[in-house]
């Protein structure tokens, strides 16, 4: 299976989808224990949730699961959140601090290097190429990285996570107008909670590609799965009614980002 799927569009906006893939090659699956095979930490149905919201947007989606290797982690293995609990480049545990590999079958250094080469690198080569293509076309590119997570995970954070978690690495990864427009929609969304640069202030992709001074902007949206799933514990089934209430807000965010990107590009020309 190709580790990355690309749908090219004409918009300056690119949707990154590093965690929706569920493919685990057989040789890797047989190393997972029963808990690991449940693939609990998938960003379930996020590609479906965003489908068609900004028809001209480019999408870059990893098809492999984050237990194969996490496409939103530094390939060097450096921690995304030093001093805080988190999972690594190839997780040893899930978000509940439960081991995911059979005893003695954890990936070693050589296996990690292989997965970087065969999965992580191709995904980011594709994403970097699309960013370069879009920037060449418009003079600007905006990466909107799409994520979701269960609303309650005591191992990672206290209490209940807000519904919209917007991350810009404290304003470093995008123009302030993009950050303000995105968070403004979240704040106005009736019945939802939101936070800017809270527990999740943008993963490796957002921080790596976000270079506003070079015309490349990046912003991460971490949604709680209770906003669009019927069950966030076992089946992770998509809830069309909940998703239907959420999608207009996401569409407004993406449309606003696209309009701001054209404004920024126009001001430069």
LUMFIFI-106552 format. One record per residue (C-alpha): residue in three letters; chain; x, y, z. Coordinates in steps of 0.1 Angstrom, whole numbers, plus 5000, padded with zeros to 4 digits. Example, Ala and Ser with C-alpha at 12.3 -4.5 7.8 and 13.67 -1.06 7.14 Angstrom:
BEGIN
PT  resn  chain    c1    c2    c3
PT   Ala      A  5123  4955  5078
PT   Ser      A  5137  4989  5071
This chain:
BEGIN
PT  resn  chain    c1    c2    c3
PT   Unk      A  5000  5000  5000
PT   Unk      A  5012  5035  4992
PT   Unk      A  5020  5052  5025
PT   Unk      A  5005  5085  5013
PT   Unk      A  4974  5096  4994
PT   Unk      A  4974  5130  4977
PT   Unk      A  4944  5149  4962
PT   Unk      A  4957  5180  4945
PT   Unk      A  4936  5212  4945
PT   Unk      A  4939  5248  4934
PT   Unk      A  4934  5265  4968
PT   Unk      A  4963  5279  4988
PT   Unk      A  4951  5256  5017
PT   Unk      A  4965  5221  5023
PT   Unk      A  4948  5197  5047
PT   Unk      A  4973  5174  5064
PT   Unk      A  4960  5141  5077
PT   Unk      A  4988  5122  5095
PT   Unk      A  4968  5101  5119
PT   Unk      A  4937  5088  5100
PT   Unk      A  4954  5058  5084
PT   Unk      A  4946  5023  5098
PT   Unk      A  4969  5002  5077
PT   Unk      A  4994  4981  5096
PT   Unk      A  5016  4958  5074
PT   Unk      A  5013  4921  5085
PT   Unk      A  5049  4919  5097
PT   Unk      A  5043  4948  5121
PT   Unk      A  5008  4938  5131
PT   Unk      A  5020  4904  5144
PT   Unk      A  5043  4923  5168
PT   Unk      A  5014  4942  5183
PT   Unk      A  4997  4928  5215
PT   Unk      A  4959  4925  5218
PT   Unk      A  4957  4961  5231
PT   Unk      A  4979  4975  5203
PT   Unk      A  4957  4957  5176
PT   Unk      A  4927  4978  5188
PT   Unk      A  4944  5009  5173
PT   Unk      A  4926  5030  5199
PT   Unk      A  4947  5062  5192
PT   Unk      A  4935  5066  5156
PT   Unk      A  4921  5100  5145
PT   Unk      A  4890  5081  5136
PT   Unk      A  4870  5094  5105
PT   Unk      A  4887  5128  5104
PT   Unk      A  4891  5125  5066
PT   Unk      A  4854  5118  5063
PT   Unk      A  4845  5147  5086
PT   Unk      A  4865  5172  5065
PT   Unk      A  4855  5157  5031
PT   Unk      A  4843  5184  5007
PT   Unk      A  4844  5213  5032
PT   Unk      A  4869  5232  5010
PT   Unk      A  4866  5215  4976
PT   Unk      A  4896  5232  4960
PT   Unk      A  4919  5223  4989
PT   Unk      A  4948  5198  4985
PT   Unk      A  4948  5169  5009
PT   Unk      A  4978  5148  5020
PT   Unk      A  4969  5117  5040
PT   Unk      A  4990  5091  5056
PT   Unk      A  4975  5056  5051
PT   Unk      A  4996  5039  5078
PT   Unk      A  4987  5039  5114
PT   Unk      A  5006  5059  5140
PT   Unk      A  5016  5027  5158
PT   Unk      A  5037  5019  5126
PT   Unk      A  5053  5053  5130
PT   Unk      A  5040  5086  5140
PT   Unk      A  5041  5111  5111
PT   Unk      A  5035  5140  5135
PT   Unk      A  5067  5134  5155
PT   Unk      A  5103  5145  5149
PT   Unk      A  5120  5117  5129
PT   Unk      A  5151  5123  5152
PT   Unk      A  5130  5110  5181
PT   Unk      A  5131  5143  5200
PT   Unk      A  5101  5146  5224
PT   Unk      A  5073  5168  5211
PT   Unk      A  5065  5180  5246
PT   Unk      A  5096  5178  5269
PT   Unk      A  5087  5174  5305
PT   Unk      A  5051  5163  5297
PT   Unk      A  5037  5128  5292
PT   Unk      A  5034  5120  5255
PT   Unk      A  5040  5092  5230
PT   Unk      A  5071  5089  5208
PT   Unk      A  5081  5084  5172
PT   Unk      A  5071  5048  5174
PT   Unk      A  5049  5046  5205
PT   Unk      A  5057  5019  5231
PT   Unk      A  5024  5026  5249
PT   Unk      A  4990  5040  5240
PT   Unk      A  4974  5071  5253
PT   Unk      A  4963  5052  5284
PT   Unk      A  4999  5042  5293
PT   Unk      A  4992  5006  5282
PT   Unk      A  5019  4987  5263
PT   Unk      A  5010  4980  5227
PT   Unk      A  5038  4956  5217
PT   Unk      A  5042  4919  5225
PT   Unk      A  5070  4914  5251
PT   Unk      A  5104  4914  5234
PT   Unk      A  5088  4926  5201
PT   Unk      A  5093  4964  5205
PT   Unk      A  5109  4981  5175
PT   Unk      A  5147  4985  5179
PT   Unk      A  5169  5012  5164
PT   Unk      A  5172  4994  5131
PT   Unk      A  5135  4988  5128
PT   Unk      A  5128  5024  5137
PT   Unk      A  5152  5036  5109
PT   Unk      A  5134  5013  5084
PT   Unk      A  5100  5027  5093
PT   Unk      A  5113  5063  5090
PT   Unk      A  5126  5055  5056
PT   Unk      A  5095  5035  5043
PT   Unk      A  5067  5055  5059
PT   Unk      A  5076  5087  5077
PT   Unk      A  5099  5101  5050
PT   Unk      A  5076  5094  5020
PT   Unk      A  5047  5111  5038
PT   Unk      A  5067  5142  5045
PT   Unk      A  5083  5142  5010
PT   Unk      A  5048  5143  4996
PT   Unk      A  5036  5170  5020
PT   Unk      A  5067  5192  5014
PT   Unk      A  5063  5188  4976
PT   Unk      A  5026  5199  4978
PT   Unk      A  5035  5229  5000
PT   Unk      A  5062  5239  4974
PT   Unk      A  5037  5234  4945
PT   Unk      A  5010  5255  4962
PT   Unk      A  5034  5282  4972
PT   Unk      A  5048  5284  4937
PT   Unk      A  5012  5288  4924
PT   Unk      A  5000  5314  4950
PT   Unk      A  5030  5328  4966
PT   Unk      A  5017  5314  4999
PT   Unk      A  5007  5280  5013
PT   Unk      A  4987  5273  5045
PT   Unk      A  4989  5238  5061
PT   Unk      A  4959  5230  5082
PT   Unk      A  4968  5199  5101
PT   Unk      A  4937  5178  5111
PT   Unk      A  4936  5158  5143
PT   Unk      A  4912  5144  5169
PT   Unk      A  4915  5127  5203
PT   Unk      A  4894  5113  5230
PT   Unk      A  4880  5140  5253
PT   Unk      A  4892  5123  5285
PT   Unk      A  4927  5108  5288
PT   Unk      A  4940  5110  5324
PT   Unk      A  4975  5099  5313
PT   Unk      A  4979  5129  5290
PT   Unk      A  4958  5157  5306
PT   Unk      A  4935  5165  5335
PT   Unk      A  4897  5167  5332
PT   Unk      A  4879  5171  5299
PT   Unk      A  4896  5186  5269
PT   Unk      A  4879  5215  5251
PT   Unk      A  4861  5206  5218
PT   Unk      A  4884  5228  5196
PT   Unk      A  4921  5229  5204
PT   Unk      A  4938  5253  5181
PT   Unk      A  4976  5251  5180
PT   Unk      A  5001  5276  5165
PT   Unk      A  5031  5271  5188
PT   Unk      A  5021  5303  5206
PT   Unk      A  5017  5323  5174
PT   Unk      A  5050  5312  5157
PT   Unk      A  5036  5291  5129
PT   Unk      A  5012  5314  5111
PT   Unk      A  5001  5349  5104
PT   Unk      A  4981  5363  5133
PT   Unk      A  4951  5368  5110
PT   Unk      A  4949  5331  5104
PT   Unk      A  4951  5323  5141
PT   Unk      A  4925  5349  5150
PT   Unk      A  4901  5339  5123
PT   Unk      A  4903  5302  5132
PT   Unk      A  4899  5307  5169
PT   Unk      A  4872  5333  5164
PT   Unk      A  4850  5308  5147
PT   Unk      A  4856  5283  5175
PT   Unk      A  4847  5308  5202
PT   Unk      A  4815  5317  5184
PT   Unk      A  4804  5281  5178
PT   Unk      A  4774  5277  5201
PT   Unk      A  4775  5246  5223
PT   Unk      A  4813  5240  5219
PT   Unk      A  4843  5248  5241
PT   Unk      A  4876  5260  5227
PT   Unk      A  4912  5269  5236
PT   Unk      A  4942  5284  5218
PT   Unk      A  4976  5269  5224
PT   Unk      A  4965  5248  5254
PT   Unk      A  4976  5212  5260
PT   Unk      A  4981  5208  5222
PT   Unk      A  4999  5238  5207
PT   Unk      A  5008  5221  5174
PT   Unk      A  5026  5190  5166
PT   Unk      A  5059  5184  5147
PT   Unk      A  5044  5190  5113
PT   Unk      A  5029  5224  5123
PT   Unk      A  5061  5235  5139
PT   Unk      A  5083  5221  5112
PT   Unk      A  5065  5236  5082
PT   Unk      A  5051  5268  5097
PT   Unk      A  5075  5296  5085
PT   Unk      A  5052  5326  5080
PT   Unk      A  5082  5348  5071
PT   Unk      A  5088  5325  5041
PT   Unk      A  5052  5324  5030
PT   Unk      A  5043  5290  5046
PT   Unk      A  5018  5291  5074
PT   Unk      A  5007  5261  5095
PT   Unk      A  4979  5256  5121
PT   Unk      A  4967  5225  5139
PT   Unk      A  4932  5217  5148
PT   Unk      A  4927  5190  5175
PT   Unk      A  4891  5181  5179
PT   Unk      A  4877  5161  5207
PT   Unk      A  4861  5129  5192
PT   Unk      A  4829  5135  5211
PT   Unk      A  4821  5163  5186
PT   Unk      A  4817  5138  5158
PT   Unk      A  4817  5102  5171
PT   Unk      A  4789  5082  5186
PT   Unk      A  4813  5063  5209
PT   Unk      A  4849  5074  5220
PT   Unk      A  4857  5042  5239
PT   Unk      A  4852  5011  5219
PT   Unk      A  4836  5013  5184
PT   Unk      A  4846  5048  5175
PT   Unk      A  4816  5049  5152
PT   Unk      A  4810  5081  5131
PT   Unk      A  4779  5100  5142
PT   Unk      A  4764  5118  5112
PT   Unk      A  4742  5140  5133
PT   Unk      A  4771  5153  5155
PT   Unk      A  4793  5157  5125
PT   Unk      A  4765  5175  5107
PT   Unk      A  4764  5201  5135
PT   Unk      A  4802  5205  5135
PT   Unk      A  4810  5206  5097
PT   Unk      A  4796  5242  5091
PT   Unk      A  4820  5256  5117
PT   Unk      A  4849  5237  5101
PT   Unk      A  4838  5249  5067
PT   Unk      A  4837  5285  5080
PT   Unk      A  4872  5281  5094
PT   Unk      A  4887  5267  5061
PT   Unk      A  4869  5293  5040
PT   Unk      A  4882  5321  5062
PT   Unk      A  4917  5308  5061
PT   Unk      A  4916  5306  5023
PT   Unk      A  4903  5342  5020
PT   Unk      A  4931  5355  5043
PT   Unk      A  4957  5336  5023
PT   Unk      A  4945  5353  4991
PT   Unk      A  4946  5387  5010
PT   Unk      A  4982  5381  5022
PT   Unk      A  4993  5369  4987
PT   Unk      A  4976  5399  4971
PT   Unk      A  4993  5424  4994
PT   Unk      A  5027  5409  4985
PT   Unk      A  5022  5410  4947
